[in-house]
Amino acid sequence: MFCLAVKNKKSVYYVDMEQGNDLMEKIVSLCKRRGFIYQGSEIYGGLAGTWDYGPLGVALKNNIKNTWWRLFVEGRDDMYGIDAAILMSPKVWEASGHVSGFSDPLVECEKCKRRFRADQIEVGENGIQSCPDCGAKLGASRQFNMMFKTHIGATEDESSVSYLRPETAGGIFVNFKNVMDSFHPKLPFGIGQVGKAFRNEIAPRDFIFRVREFEQMEIEYFIRPSEWEAKFEEWRAAVHEFNAAIGIPKAQVHELEVLQEDRAFYSKRTIDFEFDFPFGRKELYGLAYRTDYDLSAHEKGSGQHLRYSDEGEESFVPHVIEPSFGVDRAVLAVLASAYTEDELGGEKRVYLKLKPSVAPVKAAVFPLLKNKPELVAKAREIYIALKKEIPQIMWDDNGNIGKRYRRQDEIGTPWCVTVDFDTLENGTVTVRDRDTGQQERVSAAELAKLFSEKIKV
């Protein structure tokens, strides 16, 4: 069901780029038009690598994050959630190796001065890399640290240097001792966090896939060394469980076993979970067995005791398995999976086939005719009652009924509720299904129960 492949340094995936680019343009256009995602600082010409989530986009993103939190933190007895500060002591990143080694190869065009990541530039037949923009020769490659540097306090010198965190995992490791002292958990246990991270990407690209400000959902799962293989397989299965929960198809997810020469030196095993994005197969999540590298590095750097011991057991530094999920990439994968074009009622339509649990709007309520006060009043009454039970409900009376259906289809609303003259007589409404277009009469009093049951599926 899943493709397990070997990841080589020069692995190439072929994709119909004309078709892929066309699909990406459609997704980006829909996101802008319907209020999912906007270009950052757009009225000032935009800022590369930054994106703003609009009303529907933030609802979709929060639904994905909430699903992850329920599945991996609230739904387990061996997990603890935290929310660590973005600004941390620079010693954290010195100990973890980020200050000295968190870098990408940078090349600069000798003519136009544009900068690119060297590992993303194709080598020509003559063995020389040329500028993708102007074709001129590129200069020698040098390492570029991707951390955003800032200063804390009133002075700006080396003593005040800090960094915007490049990942959320650091905040988990430095809080290991706090969680141990507060809750005294038994191994194995994990600490999970959802939060912002920042990387000064040389060449942000592909919409929200590679950006400079993003969100991560990360877990550090602490184990005994002898447990790692079994726990690794458990988390491997859990990644696929999460994908199913948010509506990412199994057929579009591929496991790539990262070879030893491509792994971090401290990692004994890493799997990249890749997704078939419109622009090619790219990394979606990662799962790594990081041994005891992180806690050992922070124990040495801080001088604090970061060990575990049970009764009658000699203390040791726990090993860790790290499932790492990118929120923005998950959003993009969900949108790409859900984007659908078909024909309904003899007309072409576009709709997002979102899973109801992650859809930003669960149902839209509207009167058949907005110039009939009695229908509007009844529809508002039903809308207000339903919204108290299911918050993500939308009121829509803009345009005729057909335009409302198409608009709700395009933003992925699973059901549309129409209040008509029969509602005034017998208390029933018309419920239209997004995917099939089929309609059925349902008691207005039963709507909350009906939708709640379907959302859970």
Secondary structure, 3 states (H helix, E strand, C coil): CCEEEEECCCCCCCCCHHHHHHHHHHHHHHHHHCCCEEECCHHHCCCCCCEEECHHHHHHHHHHHHHHHHHHHHCCCCEEEECCCCEECHHHHHHHCHHHHCEEEEEEECCCCCEEEHHHCCECCCCCEECCCCCCEECCCEEEECCEEEECCCCCCHHHEEEECCCCHHHHHCCHHHHHHHHCCCCCEEEEEEEEEECCCCCCECCCCECCEEEEEEEEEEECHHHHHHHHHHHHHHHHHHHHHHCCCHHHEEEEEECHHHCCCCCCEEEEEEEEECCEEEEEEEEEECCCHHHHHHHHHHCCCCCECCCCCCCECCEEEEEEEEHHHHHHHHHHHHEEEEEECCEEEEEECCCCCCCCCCEEEEECCCCCHHHHHHHHHHHHHHHHHCCCEEECCCCCHHHHHHHHHHCCCCEEEEECHHHHHHCEEEEEECCCCCEEEEEHHHHHHHHHHHHHC
